[in-house]
Amino acid sequence: MEGPEERQSGIATVMAGPVADAIMPATASSSTVSQLERTTAQPDEEEISALIKLAQGFLSNRDFSSVRLLLRRAAEAGSAAAALSLGETFDPLVIQQLHAIGVQLDPAKAREWYERAATYCLAGSPCCTRAVAASARPISTAYVKMPP
C-alpha cells in the first residue's frame, strides 16, 4: 500500500491504514471485522506458546507489566503453564528469589493463578505438580525483606 488513503465516514474524513482499520466501526469495512475477530478470539496453542516465549523475553528485562499482560492472555485461554508463571509474578517469595525491586506483590492474585493452573493442568504433569504445591503453600509478604 502506497501511503494512507482517505476514506469518507458519516462523521468525518479519516485516514485509512492499519491503525485506522483497527479503530473503525465494524460496519466500515469487511477487513475490520476480520481484524476484530482475530483480536477477540482465543489464542490457539501456537499463539499461546508465542505469548509465553515473548513473556520470558520481557521477564529477562524485568518488565513485569508486559510479562503479566502476555501471560494473562495465555492463561485465560487455558494454559496451565501461563497461569502458573503469572501467579509467580505476584508471589513475594518468587519475586525475592528473582531479586526484583519495585514489583507490585499480591499474594491473593498469586494464589488465584496457582489454583487456576492446578485446574487447567493434566494430573501428574510437572506443571500440575508445581501448581498444586504452589497453591498449597502459604503465601505471605513476610518473605520479602524490605530495604532499610
N, C-alpha and C positions, 0 to 999 in steps of 0.2 A: 504494500500500500504506500503510495507516494504522498506522505503528509496527511494531516487530518482533513476530512471533508466536512462541509457544513450541512446540517440536516435541520429542516424546519420541524418544530414540535408545536403543539397547540399553545404553548405559553411563550416560548422564545426560541431563537436560533441557538442551537448547541453545537459544539464541536464533536464530531464522531471519532471514535478511536477506542482502544481497549478500556480506558478509564470511563469514558462516556457510556460505552456499551454496558459496563458493569453497573452503572447507576441509573440508567434509563429505565422507565417502567417496562414491564413485561410486554405490553402492547406495542412498544416502539419497534421491535424487530424480532424475527424468529431466532436470530443468533443470541439475543439477550435471554430468551427463555432457556436455551440450552446451557448458557453460562450459569444462569441461576440454578438450574437443576444440578449442574456439576458442583457448585459450591455448597449446596444444602444436602446433597446425597451423602450417605455414609461412605467412608473410605473403604476400599477393598484391601485385601491382605498386602498387596504390593505397596499401596499408598500408606498403610499403617507402618510397614517396615521402613519406608522412606521417612515418615514423620519421626519415628523413633531414632533413626540414624541421624537425622538433622538435629534432633533434640540433644543427642550425645555430643555433637559438634558445639552446640551452644553451651552445653554444660562445661566443656573444656575451657570455654572463655568466661565461665562463671556468670552467664546471662540467664539467671533463674526465671525471669519473667517469660522469656521466649521458650525456655525448656518447658515450663508449666503449660503454656498455650498449646504447644505441639503435642505434648503427652496427653493433655486433656482431650484433644480431638481424637487421638488414637484410642484412649481409654474408653471414651464414650461410645466408640464403635465396637467395644467388647474385647479389647486387647488386655489380657491379664498382665503381660509384661509392662505395658504402658501404665496401667493402673498402679502396679507395684512401684515403678520408678517415680510416678507422680506423687505417691504417698511419701516416698523417701525425700522428695524436695521440700516437704513440710515438717519432716521428722527432726527434732532437735539433735538426737544422737547422730544421725547420718550427717547432718549439716556440720556438726562439730568434727566428725571424722574427716570431712572434706576441707576443714579449716576455712570455711566460708564465713565472711563477715558481712553483716548488713542484710542478711536474708530473712524475710518475714517467716517466722516459725508459726506453725499452727498444729498442735498435737491432735486436735479433733479432726481436722482435714486429713492428716496423716492416717489416722485410724480408719476414717471413712474410705479412703482409697485402698488401704490394705485389705479391708473387708470386701470391697468390690473385687479386688484382684483375686481373692480367695474364691469368690463365687464364679468368676469368669474362667478360672483355670481348670485344667484336667487333673483329677486326683492323682497324686503320686509324681507329678511332674516337678522338676526343680523349682520352677516359678511358683507352683502351688505350695510347695513346702516352705519356701521363703515367705510367701504371702500369709500363710496360716501362722507361721512363727512370729512374723512382724505384727499381725493383728492381735496375737495373744499376749505379747509382752507389754508391760506398762510403758506408756509414752509420757514423758514429763519434761518440762522445761528445766528441771533440776540438772539435766545432763549438760546444759550449756553453761560454761563459765563466762560470766560477764567480765569484760575488761575493767580494770580499776579506774 
